Amino acid sequence: MKTKDLPQNYHLDSMLIHGKVNSGNWDYSHHLVPPISSSATFKLDSVERGAQGFTEFAHSGEPGAPDHKPIYIYERLGEPNKNILEENLAIAESGEMALTFASGMAAISGILCTLAVSGDEIIHHHTLYGCTYSLLKNWMPRFGIKTTAGNLFDLDGLKKLITPGTRVIYFETPVNPTLELIDIQAVSDLIREENSKRGDSRKLYMVIDNTFATPVCQNPLKLGADFVVHSLTKNIGGFGTDMGGAVIGKRFIYDLLLLYRKDFGGVLSFHSAWTHLVYGLPTLNMRVRQQERTAIQVAEFLASHPLVESVNYPGLPSFKDHDLAKRQMKDPEGHFAPGTMIYFVLKGKSPEARKEEGRRMMNNLASDAYTVTLAVSLGNVKTLVEHPGSMTHSAIPAEDQVLHGMEPGGIRLSIGLENPADIIRDLRQALEKQ
Ligand SMILES: *Cc1c(COP(=O)(O)O)cnc(C)c1O
């Protein structure tokens, strides 16, 4: 993206509302809000202009540059709502480009299948969102892409895993669901050292799922990541009405990823693009800041409760990765930003007993709580609670979950916008009923 199109010295929260100063994708100079662009196909005016559109597609010099009016052809190739959302997502993560997909999983499979080909290897952290784990374990090997699970807290161990065939290092930080952190800067240093020994065509890339932190709590590209993926379904969408995914990062992959999206077909619908653009991104910073203030209070409440064994929240000084959190989780103004997610375990004599306590508490919440809802997903205006072991992470075998730091009874809490006192009241009542 050309810097002259970006507003100079404005804050990120303002830019998430207004986007670029001039956008070639913006056809509506008299609208304050871009209209929902509901058109599956577009008028081409002449055979020559149509042919030019096909020639230019995925051969763009500067996507979205003001002097470059895209020739819209067909919704699956690109249309105004998605294109403007992509400009603003690139701003949100300070990326050179962004491309949206139908869901977070479509974005993750898109970037991985574009960076790696048959014969290559992807190294990933052993604990991941269940569907990402399943994609890597069950699907990638069918296409001849080797996947290796490693412990990315241990950088020496990671270094030993890397082979000449390794093309991608993939992880989440905070890790879903345990909220443990991986040191992005340190992994970046390791990759830079490895790449200094490789030719340009064999570079190793770092891809980070930044869904948990959101762009307003952590900026992996500035810490050395090559690509960030998001589930827009979560905090970026924020209201839980629409699915979506995005890849944000280096420019060189843009055309190939656009071709991939055209042929595999997992495009974000224009309507979902519009809600993320008009409601999601502009309110992201404000929502996350409020949710975060509440999360700190809820984490402190849980940590001090006699029935609670442990609380993983990057903002708690007692959290094992608190120092790393302070270094790498920052809001757009550079202040500590520990996020909106909490993982906790109730007391019990054995893992089985803790699992039973957790099950009881979540059922108490499901039946009695007003502000806490038992549901998967996260980053919603409503506070959501779920049991990763049997829900979001059920694709990971139970033995592997335990081996890699997931407690069988671990509870994941996503803080919403309700009054903090009400969330704490509902949690206290559920604990009193145990
Ligand atoms: C939900 C989620 C995904 C998948 O996103 P979808 O939009 O549901 O496809 C990927 N990564 C993380 C961390 C998630 O929480």
PDBQT file of the ligand as one rigid body, heavy atoms in Angstrom, charges set to zero:
ROOT
HETATM    1  C1  LIG A 501     -12.441 -19.706  15.564  1.00  0.00    +0.000 C 
HETATM    2  C2  LIG A 501     -11.013 -19.795  15.334  1.00  0.00    +0.000 A 
HETATM    3  C3  LIG A 501     -10.517 -20.174  14.083  1.00  0.00    +0.000 A 
HETATM    4  C4  LIG A 501     -11.415 -20.568  12.931  1.00  0.00    +0.000 C 
HETATM    5  O1  LIG A 501     -12.197 -19.513  12.485  1.00  0.00    +0.000 OA
HETATM    6  P1  LIG A 501     -13.612 -19.715  11.760  1.00  0.00    +0.000 P 
HETATM    7  O2  LIG A 501     -14.015 -18.340  11.401  1.00  0.00    +0.000 OA
HETATM    8  O3  LIG A 501     -14.522 -20.380  12.765  1.00  0.00    +0.000 OA
HETATM    9  O4  LIG A 501     -13.371 -20.604  10.583  1.00  0.00    +0.000 OA
HETATM   10  C5  LIG A 501      -9.148 -20.210  13.916  1.00  0.00    +0.000 A 
HETATM   11  N1  LIG A 501      -8.307 -19.888  14.911  1.00  0.00    +0.000 NA
HETATM   12  C6  LIG A 501      -8.747 -19.516  16.120  1.00  0.00    +0.000 A 
HETATM   13  C7  LIG A 501      -7.754 -19.149  17.186  1.00  0.00    +0.000 C 
HETATM   14  C8  LIG A 501     -10.111 -19.468  16.384  1.00  0.00    +0.000 A 
HETATM   15  O5  LIG A 501     -10.532 -19.103  17.598  1.00  0.00    +0.000 OA
ENDROOT
TORSDOF 0
